[in-house]
């Protein structure tokens, strides 16, 4: 007999975790499944620390290729092939060198009698929402339908993410070009003009002296400045990986002018899309909140959803639990409340996701349409300032010669 860490949901959707003894993982799963429980995970107790450590160091898979693999998998199952035969075909013909070994690992585990969802979980690289979705499909006997919903969710999620990235691409390039232009003018053009004026013994106006002082200092310390910026960036990156750093960064994003509200609505849309997918697949609400929090990878939202799950477990409504966080917009709370009262929460969450995804796209376009002219005006004003400061002495010399 070995010790196992068992995590399961009861018939009320309440999550439980306990340490128990059994001859094997399969035996423990079958025992609790026969009692009507939804087994979430079974891990050997001695391997718990190793699994926990690997969670933080796990590699990422290419979600687009993984999505294509799932489409192929669903097609094979729908054509009547057994799951094991479908995994055999996929593992043999998969061209992605990073994804191939994990699919082969899933196939080998399934061949040994492991459940498909548990086989995916054991690889340590697949998203938790996917593992939970597969588990729901196994329990309900509708694996293809559940995977279809997951594929639809991923397509919509990736489309929104790409739209946001494309919207930010041009302003980001514009900001980088502006910074490079300013660095070039200050560290190269201005010092060269300073040497010219020193050789001519010209009387320089105050504005030119200030600009030359800035340019000379910047040229002397430019490498040190880049090194300092790089070190600060690396420090912020690693600090942002810590739980406290993640939450602080999330709170900072929420307070950003103009973009803070957009970021919050994007997070709400992602949460609503994930939870709708899970509930439609038959996952209990409390377990869905737990999975949604871990799937989104947002520390602040994870803490909010953990508290919401506890309140829902105690009998409170989801809308009331989310309203206490002060993060969710009032309209989203109202729509979720209507969904709960009418018994159509998954459909209403889907509507929340669609509404806020459209709202994010509209607001992002409007914000960027304001930012781009501001960047251009700033760049033009700075260039004009540099030109005036550098050419004023030339005009003074021309008047002296005349």
Secondary structure, DSSP 8 states (H G I E B T S, - for coil): -EEEEEEEE-TT--EEEEEEEES-HHHHHHHHHHTT-EEEEEEEGGGHHHHHHHHHH-----HHHHHHHHHHHHHHHHTT--HHHHHHHHHHH---HHHHHHHHHHHHHHHTT--HHHHHHHHS-S-HHHHHHHHHHHHHT-HHHHHHHHHHHHHHHHHHHHHHHHHHHHHHHHHHHHHHHHHHIIIIIHHHHHHHHHHHT----HHHHHHHHHHHHHHHHHHHHHHHHHHHHHHHHHHHHSHHHHHHHHHHHHHSTTHHHHHHHHHHHHHHHHHHHHHHTT--HHHHHHHHHHHHT-HHHHHHHHHHHHHHHTT--HHHHHHTTS-S-HHHHHHHHHHHHHT-HHHHHHHHHHHHHHHHHHHHHHHHHHHHHHHHHHHHHHHHHHHHHHHHHHHHHHHHH-
